[in-house]
Amino acid sequence: MEETNRTDKDILVKGVKTMALSAALMFLGPTLLYIALSNKEKPLYIPILIVALIACGSAIYFGFKGLKTIMDSMFKKRQ
């Protein structure tokens, strides 16, 4: 009996939520980076810069993770 490949809706929703988190971080990270680099003389320069770099790295990570989850929901064979 041949099994058809169908999109797993639960996994797809999880992937879309991960991509939404990535999109939010894609805006937050560069915005914080701009704020930090334009105020080098302020006392919160280093903490804001660290948070901005973490947000930028997290955006990339969650972007790849979300794409992999979406692809798995569409093309992965289930037992």
MARDRENKOL-527623 format. One record per atom (N, C-alpha, C): residue in one letter; atom name; x, y, z. Coordinates in Angstrom, 3 decimals. Each point is the difference from the previous one (the first is absolute). Layout:
residues N
+--------+-------+----------+----------+----------+
! residu ! atome !        X !        Y !        Z !
+--------+-------+----------+----------+----------+
!      a !    CA !        X !        Y !        Z !
...
+--------+-------+----------+----------+----------+
end
This chain:
residues 79
+--------+-------+----------+----------+----------+
! residu ! atome !        X !        Y !        Z !
+--------+-------+----------+----------+----------+
!      m !     N !    0.836 !   -1.163 !    0.000 !
!      m !    CA !   -0.836 !    1.163 !    0.000 !
!      m !     C !    0.896 !    1.248 !    0.000 !
!      e !     N !   -0.249 !    0.885 !   -0.919 !
!      e !    CA !    0.829 !    1.192 !   -0.140 !
!      e !     C !   -0.551 !    1.133 !    0.859 !
!      e !     N !    0.907 !    0.624 !    0.748 !
!      e !    CA !   -0.408 !    1.117 !    0.857 !
!      e !     C !    0.245 !    1.313 !   -0.738 !
!      t !     N !   -0.982 !    0.867 !    0.016 !
!      t !    CA !    0.161 !    1.280 !   -0.676 !
!      t !     C !    0.635 !    1.010 !    0.944 !
!      n !     N !    0.793 !    0.903 !   -0.560 !
!      n !    CA !    0.601 !    1.061 !    0.795 !
!      n !     C !   -0.998 !    1.136 !    0.129 !
!      r !     N !   -0.415 !    0.252 !    1.223 !
!      r !    CA !   -0.918 !    1.098 !    0.270 !
!      r !     C !    0.656 !    0.907 !    1.026 !
!      t !     N !   -0.330 !    1.261 !   -0.058 !
!      t !    CA !    0.573 !    0.960 !    0.936 !
!      t !     C !   -0.565 !   -0.223 !    1.390 !
!      d !     N !    0.894 !   -0.123 !    0.975 !
!      d !    CA !   -0.405 !   -0.137 !    1.398 !
!      d !     C !   -0.293 !    1.400 !    0.539 !
!      k !     N !   -1.259 !    0.292 !    0.235 !
!      k !    CA !   -0.428 !    1.358 !    0.360 !
!      k !     C !    0.589 !    0.464 !    1.328 !
!      d !     N !    0.102 !   -0.899 !    0.988 !
!      d !    CA !    0.523 !    0.400 !    1.303 !
!      d !     C !    1.457 !    0.434 !   -0.098 !
!      i !     N !    0.793 !   -0.760 !   -0.735 !
!      i !    CA !    1.410 !    0.351 !   -0.168 !
!      i !     C !    0.135 !    1.268 !   -0.836 !
!      l !     N !   -0.861 !    0.169 !   -0.991 !
!      l !    CA !    0.028 !    1.203 !   -0.827 !
!      l !     C !   -0.291 !    1.248 !    0.836 !
!      v !     N !   -0.981 !   -0.062 !    0.886 !
!      v !    CA !   -0.328 !    1.140 !    0.865 !
!      v !     C !    1.176 !    0.322 !    0.913 !
!      k !     N !    0.649 !   -1.034 !    0.526 !
!      k !    CA !    1.173 !    0.200 !    0.846 !
!      k !     C !    1.110 !    0.705 !   -0.785 !
!      g !     N !    0.203 !   -0.389 !   -1.243 !
!      g !    CA !    1.011 !    0.637 !   -0.839 !
!      g !     C !   -0.328 !    1.443 !   -0.319 !
!      v !     N !   -1.273 !    0.292 !   -0.246 !
!      v !    CA !   -0.412 !    1.374 !   -0.293 !
!      v !     C !    0.171 !    0.883 !    1.239 !
!      k !     N !   -0.279 !   -0.536 !    1.179 !
!      k !    CA !    0.213 !    0.763 !    1.235 !
!      k !     C !    1.482 !    0.295 !    0.202 !
!      t !     N !    0.852 !   -0.965 !   -0.309 !
!      t !    CA !    1.436 !    0.212 !    0.107 !
!      t !     C !    0.463 !    1.067 !   -0.987 !
!      m !     N !   -0.562 !   -0.005 !   -1.204 !
!      m !    CA !    0.350 !    1.019 !   -0.987 !
!      m !     C !   -0.499 !    1.381 !    0.433 !
!      a !     N !   -1.132 !    0.065 !    0.681 !
!      a !    CA !   -0.505 !    1.279 !    0.499 !
!      a !     C !    0.937 !    0.557 !    1.075 !
!      l !     N !    0.503 !   -0.867 !    0.865 !
!      l !    CA !    0.974 !    0.417 !    1.002 !
!      l !     C !    1.268 !    0.510 !   -0.682 !
!      s !     N !    0.429 !   -0.696 !   -1.035 !
!      s !    CA !    1.180 !    0.419 !   -0.745 !
!      s !     C !   -0.220 !    1.368 !   -0.650 !
!      a !     N !   -1.168 !    0.231 !   -0.554 !
!      a !    CA !   -0.298 !    1.293 !   -0.633 !
!      a !     C !    0.022 !    1.128 !    1.034 !
!      a !     N !   -0.541 !   -0.257 !    1.177 !
!      a !    CA !    0.024 !    1.018 !    1.053 !
!      a !     C !    1.441 !    0.321 !    0.403 !
!      l !     N !    0.824 !   -1.030 !    0.131 !
!      l !    CA !    1.397 !    0.219 !    0.365 !
!      l !     C !    0.786 !    0.663 !   -1.121 !
!      m !     N !   -0.426 !   -0.207 !   -1.256 !
!      m !    CA !    0.671 !    0.658 !   -1.132 !
!      m !     C !   -0.182 !    1.508 !    0.043 !
!      f !     N !   -1.090 !    0.472 !    0.579 !
!      f !    CA !   -0.198 !    1.435 !    0.152 !
!      f !     C !    0.615 !    0.518 !    1.302 !
!      l !     N !   -0.132 !   -0.777 !    1.068 !
!      l !    CA !    0.484 !    0.428 !    1.307 !
!      l !     C !    1.524 !    0.099 !    0.043 !
!      g !     N !    0.689 !   -0.996 !   -0.527 !
!      g !    CA !    1.461 !   -0.037 !    0.066 !
!      g !     C !    0.670 !    1.194 !   -0.663 !
!      p !     N !   -0.252 !    0.260 !   -1.290 !
!      p !    CA !    0.631 !    1.167 !   -0.633 !
!      p !     C !   -0.424 !    1.337 !    0.605 !
!      t !     N !   -1.241 !    0.095 !    0.492 !
!      t !    CA !   -0.434 !    1.238 !    0.639 !
!      t !     C !    0.806 !    0.264 !    1.269 !
!      l !     N !    0.149 !   -1.030 !    0.828 !
!      l !    CA !    0.813 !    0.151 !    1.209 !
!      l !     C !    1.462 !    0.258 !   -0.340 !
!      l !     N !    0.492 !   -0.619 !   -1.048 !
!      l !    CA !    1.381 !    0.215 !   -0.426 !
!      l !     C !    0.218 !    1.451 !   -0.414 !
!      y !     N !   -0.940 !    0.556 !   -0.739 !
!      y !    CA !    0.088 !    1.406 !   -0.405 !
!      y !     C !   -0.030 !    0.923 !    1.224 !
!      i !     N !   -0.890 !   -0.307 !    0.937 !
!      i !    CA !   -0.099 !    0.818 !    1.212 !
!      i !     C !    1.307 !   -0.061 !    0.786 !
!      a !     N !    0.556 !   -1.191 !    0.123 !
!      a !    CA !    1.239 !   -0.151 !    0.765 !
!      a !     C !    1.165 !    0.718 !   -0.676 !
!      l !     N !    0.125 !   -0.136 !   -1.306 !
!      l !    CA !    1.145 !    0.590 !   -0.686 !
!      l !     C !   -0.129 !    1.518 !   -0.170 !
!      s !     N !   -1.200 !    0.537 !    0.105 !
!      s !    CA !   -0.147 !    1.446 !   -0.120 !
!      s !     C !    0.136 !    0.712 !    1.349 !
!      n !     N !    0.082 !   -0.750 !    1.086 !
!      n !    CA !    0.145 !    0.581 !    1.347 !
!      n !     C !    1.180 !   -0.620 !    0.728 !
!      k !     N !    1.192 !    0.111 !   -0.569 !
!      k !    CA !    1.174 !   -0.644 !    0.603 !
!      k !     C !    0.398 !    0.603 !    1.337 !
!      e !     N !   -0.373 !    1.235 !    0.252 !
!      e !    CA !    0.410 !    0.640 !    1.252 !
!      e !     C !   -0.956 !   -0.300 !    1.158 !
!      k !     N !   -1.125 !   -0.630 !   -0.265 !
!      k !    CA !   -0.979 !   -0.307 !    1.051 !
!      k !     C !    0.480 !   -1.175 !    0.856 !
!      p !     N !   -0.455 !   -0.086 !    1.259 !
!      p !    CA !    0.455 !   -1.088 !    0.876 !
!      p !     C !   -0.554 !   -1.378 !   -0.384 !
!      l !     N !   -1.126 !   -0.053 !   -0.702 !
!      l !    CA !   -0.583 !   -1.290 !   -0.380 !
!      l !     C !    0.464 !   -0.475 !   -1.378 !
!      y !     N !    1.077 !    0.551 !   -0.520 !
!      y !    CA !    0.488 !   -0.354 !   -1.334 !
!      y !     C !    0.322 !   -1.492 !   -0.106 !
!      i !     N !    0.785 !   -0.517 !    0.915 !
!      i !    CA !    0.434 !   -1.405 !   -0.066 !
!      i !     C !   -1.169 !   -0.965 !    0.195 !
!      p !     N !   -0.865 !    0.160 !    1.008 !
!      p !    CA !   -1.119 !   -0.944 !    0.144 !
!      p !     C !   -0.949 !   -0.003 !   -1.200 !
!      i !     N !   -0.296 !    1.180 !   -0.552 !
!      i !    CA !   -0.897 !    0.055 !   -1.158 !
!      i !     C !    0.666 !   -0.648 !   -1.214 !
!      l !     N !    1.302 !    0.210 !   -0.145 !
!      l !    CA !    0.732 !   -0.618 !   -1.102 !
!      l !     C !   -0.014 !   -1.520 !    0.119 !
!      i !     N !    0.179 !   -0.515 !    1.187 !
!      i !    CA !   -0.017 !   -1.457 !    0.217 !
!      i !     C !   -1.388 !   -0.571 !   -0.309 !
!      v !     N !   -1.053 !    0.653 !    0.483 !
!      v !    CA !   -1.369 !   -0.464 !   -0.269 !
!      v !     C !   -0.290 !    0.052 !   -1.495 !
!      a !     N !    0.474 !    1.038 !   -0.674 !
!      a !    CA !   -0.226 !    0.134 !   -1.444 !
!      a !     C !    0.683 !   -1.122 !   -0.765 !
!      l !     N !    1.229 !   -0.311 !    0.359 !
!      l !    CA !    0.718 !   -1.074 !   -0.696 !
!      l !     C !   -0.643 !   -1.365 !    0.265 !
!      i !     N !   -0.476 !   -0.217 !    1.209 !
!      i !    CA !   -0.706 !   -1.252 !    0.311 !
!      i !     C !   -1.297 !   -0.089 !   -0.803 !
!      a !     N !   -0.725 !    1.124 !   -0.120 !
!      a !    CA !   -1.251 !    0.005 !   -0.765 !
!      a !     C !    0.268 !   -0.269 !   -1.479 !
!      c !     N !    1.068 !    0.576 !   -0.551 !
!      c !    CA !    0.336 !   -0.247 !   -1.412 !
!      c !     C !    0.367 !   -1.472 !   -0.229 !
!      g !     N !    0.803 !   -0.553 !    0.887 !
!      g !    CA !    0.363 !   -1.418 !   -0.123 !
!      g !     C !   -1.201 !   -0.915 !    0.170 !
!      s !     N !   -0.869 !    0.346 !    0.924 !
!      s !    CA !   -1.203 !   -0.805 !    0.218 !
!      s !     C !   -0.944 !    0.060 !   -1.198 !
!      a !     N !   -0.060 !    1.138 !   -0.665 !
!      a !    CA !   -0.851 !    0.119 !   -1.193 !
!      a !     C !    0.463 !   -0.967 !   -1.082 !
!      i !     N !    1.306 !   -0.099 !   -0.184 !
!      i !    CA !    0.539 !   -0.928 !   -0.999 !
!      i !     C !   -0.296 !   -1.441 !    0.409 !
!      y !     N !    0.238 !   -0.323 !    1.269 !
!      y !    CA !   -0.238 !   -1.363 !    0.487 !
!      y !     C !   -1.465 !   -0.409 !   -0.155 !
!      f !     N !   -0.910 !    0.854 !    0.467 !
!      f !    CA !   -1.419 !   -0.339 !   -0.071 !
!      f !     C !   -0.516 !    0.000 !   -1.438 !
!      g !     N !    0.619 !    0.786 !   -0.873 !
!      g !    CA !   -0.370 !   -0.028 !   -1.414 !
!      g !     C !    0.288 !   -1.358 !   -0.615 !
!      f !     N !    1.218 !   -0.509 !    0.218 !
!      f !    CA !    0.347 !   -1.318 !   -0.532 !
!      f !     C !   -0.822 !   -1.107 !    0.647 !
!      k !     N !   -0.206 !    0.110 !    1.321 !
!      k !    CA !   -0.780 !   -1.022 !    0.697 !
!      k !     C !   -1.455 !   -0.016 !   -0.497 !
!      g !     N !   -0.588 !    1.179 !   -0.217 !
!      g !    CA !   -1.367 !    0.080 !   -0.503 !
!      g !     C !   -0.131 !   -0.563 !   -1.401 !
!      l !     N !    0.961 !    0.335 !   -0.879 !
!      l !    CA !   -0.037 !   -0.555 !   -1.360 !
!      l !     C !    0.124 !   -1.517 !    0.012 !
!      k !     N !    0.895 !   -0.527 !    0.849 !
!      k !    CA !    0.157 !   -1.459 !    0.084 !
!      k !     C !   -1.285 !   -0.649 !    0.508 !
!      t !     N !   -0.642 !    0.605 !    0.975 !
!      t !    CA !   -1.242 !   -0.553 !    0.534 !
!      t !     C !   -1.103 !    0.008 !   -1.053 !
!      i !     N !   -0.097 !    1.085 !   -0.766 !
!      i !    CA !   -1.015 !    0.077 !   -1.054 !
!      i !     C !    0.276 !   -1.049 !   -1.080 !
!      m !     N !    1.254 !   -0.155 !   -0.391 !
!      m !    CA !    0.346 !   -1.006 !   -1.010 !
!      m !     C !   -0.275 !   -1.412 !    0.513 !
!      d !     N !    0.291 !   -0.232 !    1.277 !
!      d !    CA !   -0.290 !   -1.319 !    0.576 !
!      d !     C !   -1.504 !   -0.284 !   -0.003 !
!      s !     N !   -0.810 !    1.011 !    0.235 !
!      s !    CA !   -1.448 !   -0.229 !    0.012 !
!      s !     C !   -0.521 !   -0.344 !   -1.390 !
!      m !     N !    0.678 !    0.478 !   -1.041 !
!      m !    CA !   -0.484 !   -0.253 !   -1.360 !
!      m !     C !    0.571 !   -1.287 !   -0.604 !
!      f !     N !    1.273 !   -0.270 !    0.233 !
!      f !    CA !    0.664 !   -1.062 !   -0.755 !
!      f !     C !    0.442 !   -1.207 !    0.800 !
!      k !     N !   -0.070 !    0.049 !    1.322 !
!      k !    CA !    0.489 !   -1.122 !    0.794 !
!      k !     C !   -1.006 !   -1.153 !   -0.033 !
!      k !     N !    0.501 !   -1.196 !   -0.188 !
!      k !    CA !   -0.865 !   -1.192 !   -0.001 !
!      k !     C !   -0.326 !   -0.384 !    1.434 !
!      r !     N !   -1.235 !   -0.342 !    0.246 !
!      r !    CA !   -0.433 !   -0.434 !    1.323 !
!      r !     C !   -0.219 !   -1.509 !   -0.005 !
!      q !     N !    0.262 !   -0.597 !    1.169 !
!      q !    CA !   -0.200 !   -1.450 !    0.100 !
!      q !     C !   -1.425 !   -0.316 !    0.337 !
+--------+-------+----------+----------+----------+
end
